[in-house]
Amino acid sequence: MKIGLAQVRFPKSAAEGIETVENYMKQAAEEGCNLACFPESIVPGLRGVGFEVETYNHEIQQNTLYRVKLLAKQLKLNVILPLEWRDELGMHLTAFVIDENGKELGYQTKNQIDRAEDQFGYKPGNGRQLFEINGVKFGIVICHEGWRYPETVRWAAIRGASIVFHPQFTGEVPDPKFYDYAMIARSTENGIYFASVNV
């Protein structure tokens, strides 16, 4: 499986985020990728990290998911699409998995919410999922779940995942080597690939 990790700029709006996703999907397909993964909350953007993010609009989020499903089918491209998503329990940070036929295989929520994220109304999800595309099993951990909670990666590895995707947002940090080594550790301690993608 050839993967594409979309290191794209932070969207100035949900509309720009959607355009960015669609443009990168086309590029990934042209370069022969089987699966493209985007950074945390690519639409409309992650709150509380120093950028202005527009008010949540569920219709826009639903439309984004619909458009990506259609394009995935057209391009025959599998996609991991991290979105803000509101349900009856509140606002979640999620990563939807869409296969090359445009079918939604499910989604992984961010289950470990940083205290700084509470002020923006993000609610922790519940449970983890294992996904499979073209015979490749994989898990997803979102941002600091991969840095601070190694058990999230271990959960997928002991269930047969050969790769764990890590959509994230990390800006300037005082100790960038910690993050580099954490990624290496998640891979080596589990004997799997760890695919991290930041803006």
C-alpha positions, 0 to 999 in steps of 0.5 A, spaced: 500 500 500 502 506 498 500 512 502 500 519 502 500 524 508 497 531 506 502 536 510 497 542 508 497 549 511 491 550 516 485 552 512 483 559 513 475 557 512 471 550 512 471 552 504 478 552 503 479 546 507 474 542 503 478 545 497 485 543 500 482 536 501 479 535 494 486 538 491 490 533 495 486 527 493 487 528 486 494 529 487 495 523 491 491 519 486 495 522 480 502 519 484 499 512 485 497 513 492 492 508 495 490 511 501 491 519 503 491 521 510 489 529 512 491 532 519 487 533 525 480 537 524 482 539 517 475 542 516 474 547 519 480 547 523 482 545 530 480 550 535 485 553 540 491 553 536 492 560 534 488 560 528 481 563 527 476 558 526 469 559 524 463 557 528 461 550 527 456 548 521 453 541 521 451 542 514 458 544 512 461 538 515 456 533 512 457 536 505 464 535 506 463 528 508 459 527 502 463 530 497 469 526 499 466 520 498 464 522 491 471 524 489 474 518 493 469 513 488 471 517 482 479 517 484 479 510 487 482 512 493 481 511 500 481 517 505 482 518 512 478 525 513 479 528 520 473 532 521 469 536 527 463 532 528 457 534 532 452 528 535 447 527 540 453 527 545 457 533 543 462 536 539 468 530 537 474 530 533 474 524 529 477 521 523 472 518 518 475 512 513 472 512 506 474 506 502 475 507 494 468 505 493 466 511 496 463 507 502 464 510 509 467 504 513 466 508 520 470 513 524 475 514 530 474 519 535 479 522 539 478 519 546 483 523 550 481 530 550 487 535 553 484 540 558 486 545 554 481 543 549 475 543 554 474 550 553 472 549 546 467 544 547 470 538 545 468 531 548 471 525 548 469 519 544 468 512 547 472 506 544 477 504 538 476 501 531 480 497 527 480 498 519 482 494 513 483 496 506 486 492 501 488 486 506 492 492 510 489 492 517 490 499 521 488 503 527 488 511 528 490 515 534 489 523 534 494 528 536 496 527 543 493 520 544 499 518 540 504 522 544 502 521 551 497 515 551 502 509 548 496 504 549 492 507 544 497 505 539 498 498 542 490 497 542 491 496 534 497 493 534 495 487 538 489 486 534 493 485 528 494 492 525 501 493 521 500 501 521 497 506 525 495 513 522 496 519 527 493 525 524 495 531 529 496 538 530 503 540 533 505 547 532 512 550 535 514 546 541 520 547 546 522 540 545 521 538 538 525 531 539 520 529 544 515 528 538 520 525 534 522 520 539 515 518 541 513 517 534 519 512 533 517 509 540 510 508 538 513 504 531 519 500 534 515 498 541 509 495 537 513 493 531 509 496 526 509 503 522 506 509 525 504 514 520 504 521 523 501 527 519 501 535 521 499 541 518 
